């Protein structure tokens, strides 16, 4: 003889677990909203596509940008270790 499981009895704990997960995921999210001004936004440009920049400035390739970013990070690391 087969015993059947009452599906409604399993639905309540499942819904409670789902509600707890939603609350935890929302609570652990971003604490504040950060607005980035238009001149600080990052725009990825595909090769051989026209690009009109939103502001005057220096635009560099991804490779050069990554090297620049690494150099800045290294300098920040050096400064933070010497200031301690």
Secondary structure as GFF3:
##gff-version 3
##sequence-region A 1 84
A	DSSP	alpha_helix	7	27	.	.	.	ID=ss1
A	DSSP	three_ten_helix	38	40	.	.	.	ID=ss2
A	DSSP	alpha_helix	62	82	.	.	.	ID=ss3
###
